[in-house]
Amino acid sequence: MSNRQNEEKAPKLVDLKAAYINLKSCGVGDEVTVCLCDALAVNQCVTDIDLSGNNITDVAGDALAAMLLRNRYLKYLNLSKNHLTDLSIRSIAASLRSNAALCVLSFAGNPFGDIGVGELGRALQYNTALQELVLQDCHLTFEGAVTLSEHLRFNKSIIYLSLPFHLGYRLIAEIQKIIRRNWAREERIPSRVVEFTKARKRQIDKLELCRKAWKPTPPPEPCFRLPSSRSQWTDSVLGTTMTYLHLLDKKRKT
């Protein structure tokens, strides 16, 4: 059997002709990530790739940045639960300035802080394609989030932003208020919000149907009704007394 036939029968880890590549928690590492980025830089088929949980470090940061700089077809990139620091985020943010294809980017669970988020914020001032950015469980402080909110005022594409809960409800609500301006600008609402709204509406409709179907049971008739006024009460007592006296008089005569 020839080497070519052996290669055709050998299983492929990644099919670069597929639209979606799922390498979640596969232990890919830096070396394979660099090779994958080199291939994706000129690839025109893959639109979604999940590289979460693969122990990717700053060694592959420049390769990821170079891929985003050259690739014009990738729409979704998940880099969550890796080990990318501010150094890698700075390179990736520089590529995002001119990237006009990527719509969803997740950095959740990576150990970068205010410096990396600041670079992302500056990149978002020029980026016009990115719609969803996930920064959950990153080392972001209150001051870094305030700086990010100032940069977001100049962004016109972000419609969904996930932030760490420790920043506090008031700051997160203020940032979400800034983002909602982009919803009305192009009359679009993020899919997560649409799904939540539909689920909430279904719940309300179900409760409304239950309310309409419920028929309250009327209270039982009381065996003795009190008179509604004092005069009726007096007449009732007097009438009962006269009836009792009449019965006594009738019994005495007999």
Buried (B, 14 or more C-beta within 10 A) or exposed (E): EEEEEEEEEEEEEBEBEBEEBBBBEBEBBBEBBBBBBBEBBEBEEBBBBBBBBBEBBBBBBBBBBBBBBBBBBBBBBBBBBBBBBBBBBBBBBBBBBEBEEBBBBBBBBBEBBBBBBBBBBBBBBEBEEBBBBBBBBBBBBEEBBBBBBEBBEEBEBBBBBBBBEEBEEEBBEEBEEBBEBBBEEEEEEBEEEEEEEEEEEEEEEEEEEEEEEEEEEEEEEEEEEEEEEEEEEEEEEEEEEEEEEEEEEEEEEE
